[in-house]
Amino acid sequence: MPGVLPEGEPVPADGSLPATVTRAVGARGFGVYVHVPFCASRCGYCDFNTYTADELGGGASREGYADTVLTELALASRVLGGSPPPRVDTVFVGGGTPTLLPADDLARILDGIDRTWGLAADAEVTTEANPESVTPESLKTLRAAGYTRISLGMQSAAPGVLAILDRRHRAGRATEAAREARDAGFDHVNLDLIYGTPGESADDFAASLAQVVAAGVDHVSAYALIVEDGTRLAARMRRGELPYPSDDVAADRYLAAEAALDAAGFSWYEVSNWARTPAGRCRHNLLYWNGGDWWGLGPGAHSHVGGVRWWNVKHPAAYAKRLAAGESPGLAREVLTPDEAHTEDVMLRLRLASGLPLAVLDDAGRARARRALADGLLDPAGYAAGRAVLTLRGRLLADAVVRDLLP
């Protein structure tokens, strides 16, 4: 949950939405996101809406957090009362470090979602976790509660890289936790990697990929390091203590990831995500990328229903205070214009292996798509089938391709 939120119009105190918005809620899928803003320590590269115990101060605590989230869930039920979603297809608990909450609290939150709207029989239920924040016992509790997927923040197998990123877990703990999750019965296990960290060598990243493959997970996410303003890592780079990331190095690392993961039986389905099978793909993220509806619970969480997007107040204390007063925690919202919705559709769906229908582009966009095809950025077979699908070279230049296809 990035730290900077856009401007928008005020959210009504009761959180109500226009009736025209809620009539078709869930028509393109419905998910629930739960933001858990707590961290044991702050990683140097992170600008997410997260808080350590020292940063929280008074008025907010982990102990009462599950009850506060359930209070927002009750409000959400009232807002969508006349037009409830047909079912909850996906739940994603992110952070922060969700598994700093007791496993029983995470179970209570999931049970509350099920009682409120009903989980689909095949619902995907994911929690993020830091490797040092789970145990075999807590993983078994989460699995028994209905969690089907876990995403573990590994970032790197190299101790020096973990140190630069201010990660707390020791090298090797992430793959241990992945095996413990599989032993606990999780259907799907993901490991997250970050590449391009200053000081990371090609051999370091190759070792990280080898450990991921050996861990037997069925999903891998790999992201280039982004240096966000206001973070400790950005300050170190401004002072000259560390070099800024190199785009050329990031491209080399991405090619290495694609080669290693493809050889191990993984296929890309989004520019930064690979899965062993279609069943292993993260359905919650696919819901985002395909324009579905979701309700975001928690401080700073974003929601989207029927073209209206809103976001909650950021600080956990302010979030709890509003709910205790019977008010929506929503800070602001925006109604997407057709042009804005089109831009987001192109930006998100072009990143998918399924690609973007050429028909959604205007005449100028289709002409530019033909040029992208000639330049080797779009796949000829996909284009012949009426879709803009990125080639490997196109994935390296995905942002530029998106900009070119938009008006």
Solvent accessible surface area in square Angstrom, and as a share of the most:
residue,aa,sasa,rsa
1,M,30,0.13
2,P,78,0.49
3,G,16,0.16
4,V,133,0.76
5,L,31,0.15
6,P,67,0.42
7,E,159,0.71
8,G,39,0.37
9,E,80,0.36
10,P,111,0.70
11,V,21,0.12
12,P,48,0.30
13,A,70,0.54
14,D,88,0.46
15,G,7,0.06
16,S,47,0.30
17,L,23,0.11
18,P,56,0.35
19,A,67,0.52
20,T,93,0.54
21,V,20,0.11
22,T,13,0.08
23,R,174,0.64
24,A,67,0.52
25,V,10,0.06
26,G,8,0.07
27,A,82,0.63
28,R,151,0.55
29,G,17,0.17
30,F,1,0.00
31,G,0,0.00
32,V,0,0.00
33,Y,21,0.08
34,V,0,0.00
35,H,0,0.00
36,V,0,0.00
37,P,0,0.00
38,F,2,0.01
39,C,20,0.12
40,A,48,0.37
41,S,36,0.23
42,R,66,0.24
43,C,20,0.12
44,G,2,0.02
45,Y,35,0.13
46,C,28,0.17
47,D,37,0.19
48,F,90,0.37
49,N,5,0.03
50,T,4,0.03
51,Y,31,0.12
52,T,19,0.11
53,A,75,0.58
54,D,140,0.73
55,E,81,0.36
56,L,16,0.08
57,G,53,0.51
58,G,68,0.65
59,G,65,0.63
60,A,22,0.17
61,S,54,0.35
62,R,79,0.29
63,E,142,0.64
64,G,34,0.32
65,Y,8,0.03
66,A,0,0.00
67,D,77,0.40
68,T,24,0.14
69,V,0,0.00
70,L,45,0.23
71,T,61,0.35
72,E,1,0.01
73,L,4,0.02
74,A,47,0.37
75,L,6,0.03
76,A,0,0.00
77,S,40,0.25
78,R,160,0.58
79,V,26,0.15
80,L,1,0.00
81,G,46,0.44
82,G,81,0.78
83,S,27,0.17
84,P,78,0.49
85,P,7,0.05
86,P,95,0.60
87,R,117,0.43
88,V,0,0.00
89,D,19,0.10
90,T,3,0.02
91,V,1,0.00
92,F,19,0.08
93,V,1,0.00
94,G,1,0.01
95,G,7,0.07
96,G,20,0.19
97,T,3,0.02
98,P,0,0.00
99,T,16,0.10
100,L,40,0.20
101,L,4,0.02
102,P,76,0.48
103,A,18,0.14
104,D,95,0.49
105,D,18,0.09
106,L,1,0.00
107,A,23,0.18
108,R,100,0.37
109,I,1,0.00
110,L,4,0.02
111,D,65,0.34
112,G,12,0.12
113,I,0,0.00
114,D,61,0.32
115,R,193,0.71
116,T,45,0.26
117,W,27,0.10
118,G,24,0.23
119,L,48,0.24
120,A,11,0.08
121,A,120,0.93
122,D,98,0.51
123,A,14,0.11
124,E,9,0.04
125,V,3,0.02
126,T,0,0.00
127,T,0,0.00
128,E,50,0.23
129,A,5,0.04
130,N,30,0.15
131,P,0,0.00
132,E,74,0.33
133,S,23,0.15
134,V,4,0.02
135,T,66,0.39
136,P,55,0.35
137,E,119,0.53
138,S,29,0.19
139,L,1,0.00
140,K,118,0.50
141,T,48,0.28
142,L,1,0.00
143,R,65,0.24
144,A,93,0.72
145,A,38,0.30
146,G,28,0.27
147,Y,1,0.00
148,T,21,0.12
149,R,5,0.02
150,I,0,0.00
151,S,9,0.06
152,L,1,0.00
153,G,8,0.08
154,M,3,0.01
155,Q,16,0.07
156,S,3,0.02
157,A,10,0.08
158,A,12,0.09
159,P,95,0.60
160,G,47,0.45
161,V,3,0.02
162,L,6,0.03
163,A,67,0.52
164,I,31,0.16
165,L,0,0.00
166,D,47,0.24
167,R,30,0.11
168,R,149,0.55
169,H,10,0.05
170,R,140,0.51
171,A,35,0.27
172,G,23,0.22
173,R,32,0.12
174,A,2,0.02
175,T,8,0.05
176,E,63,0.28
177,A,0,0.00
178,A,0,0.00
179,R,99,0.36
180,E,39,0.18
181,A,0,0.00
182,R,111,0.41
183,D,119,0.62
184,A,16,0.12
185,G,37,0.36
186,F,11,0.05
187,D,79,0.41
188,H,38,0.17
189,V,4,0.02
190,N,3,0.02
191,L,0,0.00
192,D,30,0.16
193,L,0,0.00
194,I,19,0.10
195,Y,13,0.05
196,G,7,0.06
197,T,3,0.02
198,P,10,0.06
199,G,68,0.65
200,E,15,0.07
201,S,51,0.33
202,A,66,0.52
203,D,115,0.60
204,D,39,0.20
205,F,2,0.01
206,A,55,0.43
207,A,48,0.37
208,S,0,0.00
209,L,5,0.03
210,A,61,0.47
211,Q,64,0.29
212,V,0,0.00
213,V,43,0.25
214,A,72,0.56
215,A,0,0.00
216,G,32,0.31
217,V,1,0.00
218,D,27,0.14
219,H,2,0.01
220,V,0,0.00
221,S,5,0.03
222,A,0,0.00
223,Y,91,0.35
224,A,38,0.29
225,L,14,0.07
226,I,120,0.61
227,V,37,0.21
228,E,60,0.27
229,D,131,0.68
230,G,76,0.73
231,T,10,0.06
232,R,117,0.43
233,L,2,0.01
234,A,4,0.03
235,A,22,0.17
236,R,68,0.25
237,M,6,0.03
238,R,155,0.56
239,R,151,0.55
240,G,62,0.59
241,E,91,0.41
242,L,22,0.11
243,P,88,0.55
244,Y,127,0.48
245,P,44,0.27
246,S,50,0.32
247,D,126,0.65
248,D,111,0.57
249,V,54,0.31
250,A,21,0.16
251,A,33,0.26
252,D,83,0.43
253,R,22,0.08
254,Y,10,0.04
255,L,69,0.34
256,A,42,0.33
257,A,0,0.00
258,E,27,0.12
259,A,64,0.49
260,A,36,0.28
261,L,0,0.00
262,D,89,0.46
263,A,92,0.71
264,A,28,0.21
265,G,46,0.44
266,F,2,0.01
267,S,65,0.42
268,W,40,0.14
269,Y,6,0.02
270,E,4,0.02
271,V,11,0.06
272,S,12,0.08
273,N,3,0.01
274,W,1,0.00
275,A,3,0.02
276,R,84,0.31
277,T,70,0.41
278,P,96,0.60
279,A,69,0.54
280,G,1,0.01
281,R,83,0.30
282,C,1,0.00
283,R,86,0.31
284,H,0,0.00
285,N,34,0.17
286,L,40,0.20
287,L,15,0.07
288,Y,55,0.21
289,W,33,0.12
290,N,58,0.30
291,G,32,0.31
292,G,1,0.01
293,D,10,0.05
294,W,35,0.12
295,W,4,0.02
296,G,0,0.00
297,L,0,0.00
298,G,0,0.00
299,P,0,0.00
300,G,0,0.00
301,A,0,0.00
302,H,41,0.18
303,S,0,0.00
304,H,22,0.10
305,V,0,0.00
306,G,44,0.43
307,G,22,0.21
308,V,1,0.01
309,R,45,0.16
310,W,13,0.05
311,W,0,0.00
312,N,2,0.01
313,V,13,0.07
314,K,70,0.30
315,H,60,0.27
316,P,4,0.03
317,A,25,0.19
318,A,41,0.32
319,Y,1,0.00
320,A,30,0.24
321,K,156,0.66
322,R,80,0.29
323,L,10,0.05
324,A,94,0.73
325,A,70,0.55
326,G,54,0.52
327,E,75,0.34
328,S,8,0.05
329,P,2,0.01
330,G,3,0.03
331,L,81,0.40
332,A,10,0.08
333,R,29,0.10
334,E,44,0.20
335,V,89,0.51
336,L,27,0.13
337,T,64,0.37
338,P,117,0.74
339,D,112,0.58
340,E,81,0.36
341,A,44,0.34
342,H,49,0.22
343,T,45,0.26
344,E,51,0.23
345,D,35,0.18
346,V,0,0.00
347,M,88,0.39
348,L,54,0.27
349,R,40,0.15
350,L,0,0.00
351,R,58,0.21
352,L,3,0.02
353,A,32,0.25
354,S,67,0.43
355,G,1,0.01
356,L,0,0.00
357,P,28,0.18
358,L,22,0.11
359,A,89,0.69
360,V,51,0.29
361,L,5,0.02
362,D,64,0.33
363,D,106,0.55
364,A,48,0.37
365,G,0,0.00
366,R,79,0.29
367,A,30,0.23
368,R,45,0.17
369,A,0,0.00
370,R,133,0.49
371,R,132,0.48
372,A,6,0.05
373,L,49,0.24
374,A,89,0.69
375,D,85,0.44
376,G,34,0.32
377,L,24,0.12
378,L,1,0.01
379,D,46,0.24
380,P,92,0.58
381,A,74,0.58
382,G,12,0.11
383,Y,49,0.19
384,A,92,0.71
385,A,80,0.62
386,G,31,0.30
387,R,81,0.30
388,A,0,0.00
389,V,22,0.13
390,L,5,0.02
391,T,33,0.19
392,L,68,0.34
393,R,125,0.46
394,G,0,0.00
395,R,15,0.06
396,L,63,0.31
397,L,78,0.39
398,A,6,0.04
399,D,90,0.47
400,A,43,0.33
401,V,4,0.02
402,V,12,0.07
403,R,163,0.60
404,D,62,0.32
405,L,1,0.01
406,L,26,0.13
407,P,124,0.78
